[in-house]
């Protein structure tokens, strides 16, 4: 089985080789932590976005969409707290001259403890077989208990220190844990200090009259400042939600781990407005709903877990992450936050405009509370891609590289092959492509032997291959091969569209 580092290297290499992700401006040696999505990557990213949008907006009668501008009035970011409090705790290594996020160094240390505990559990599973009681083992095995208790202690201490802005204790914790520079092993650290993450820019024709602006570091504020516009124009009643997807920008000093942490990224967020006092009920509702969405894609329930925040943002009274088991360990994929009424009240105060809802059932006006769900589209892309990439050993002893992307998300839903480039087979295959392309993104491939074409499409993530052979001219049917099982079935040409709809449609995956 591939080690995590080896698997991650394979993910990065495969993403480039098959047209999913390239380094930005690669011919000029690239730009750190900035990436371009290739021809297949653009399709996968679009399909993930649409899967989220349909689930979040189209399947909920009380949630609508928004597309707010990237540029916003600068006071927006003063009101939201980003000007004063949007910081990361950074620490430098004096020997390597490299800079790291102090909290990430500590979280990585804690995750290693978790992985040690998990290894003990896996060893016990193999040793005891069907008689293994995981719950009892986790609670009684001295090593597992010690690892878990130490992990909990470390995370809680870090959270308390960051909450109190005690950066000296954050450094002290790093030193006590003997955390070393990941690249050099040096433990010669500077003090921890805060660094604001917003990108500044200017708006105006001349430098003298230009207005200082920020590139938005999140998409949520565009929803909050449009709360009343959407509510009144859409005649929305509490509870209701506003969703949007879009680019955000953060000056990540320690951007790393491929597309997991970038300076330009895309978010998929929904802000759900509720009555004061009902926010925690809806918070639990959205935790459950969002986990169901993730599990619908079949990436494995064991690869997800909830992580309740020890240190919460200044605006929250409850917060949890859905973490995913990336090749480098469990990391945040989506956040669910109960933001209270902080945002709307802050914008009321700074704008002088009332942002309230008149509740006819209660016969009173109030500032709604908000429950947020926020997922990184790029991180979701990495989760899907990294878990889909497999090296399989076949019965004949050979191996194949296969990208088992859920068919609803796959860039191409099918590839059509003529068995040979003669005898009228390419013409039949091309006609099938022309018929299917109105409903599906379909590839056409006539180069090389059919076996090699299968392998190429397996590695590219195409869920179905359709082969036109000489029998097709007799029975008007084709051979359809399933990417995951490699099983082949004979299907009439006029039934192909129905077959693909049943396999790849959104309704099939979500119902």
Secondary structure as UniProt FT lines:
FT   HELIX           4..17
FT   TURN            18..19
FT   STRAND          21..23
FT   TURN            24..25
FT   HELIX           26..28
FT   TURN            32..33
FT   STRAND          35..37
FT   HELIX           39..53
FT   HELIX           54..58
FT   TURN            61..62
FT   STRAND          63..65
FT   HELIX           75..79
FT   TURN            80..81
FT   HELIX           82..85
FT   STRAND          87..93
FT   TURN            94..96
FT   STRAND          99..101
FT   HELIX           102..128
FT   HELIX           129..131
FT   HELIX           134..140
FT   HELIX           142..163
FT   TURN            164..165
FT   HELIX           167..176
FT   TURN            177..178
FT   TURN            182..184
FT   STRAND          193..196
FT   STRAND          200..203
FT   TURN            207..209
FT   STRAND          211..215
FT   HELIX           220..225
FT   HELIX           227..233
FT   TURN            234..235
FT   STRAND          240..249
FT   TURN            253..254
FT   HELIX           258..260
FT   STRAND          264..274
FT   TURN            276..277
FT   HELIX           279..295
FT   TURN            296..297
FT   HELIX           301..303
FT   STRAND          304..308
FT   TURN            314..315
FT   STRAND          318..326
FT   TURN            327..328
FT   STRAND          329..340
FT   HELIX           342..351
FT   STRAND          357..359
FT   TURN            360..363
FT   STRAND          364..366
FT   STRAND          369..376
FT   HELIX           377..388
FT   STRAND          389..393
FT   TURN            395..396
FT   STRAND          399..403
FT   TURN            407..409
FT   STRAND          414..418
FT   TURN            423..424
FT   HELIX           425..436
FT   TURN            437..439
FT   STRAND          442..444
FT   HELIX           450..460
FT   STRAND          464..468
FT   TURN            470..471
FT   HELIX           472..475
FT   STRAND          477..482
FT   TURN            483..485
FT   STRAND          488..492
FT   HELIX           493..495
FT   HELIX           496..504
FT   HELIX           506..510
//
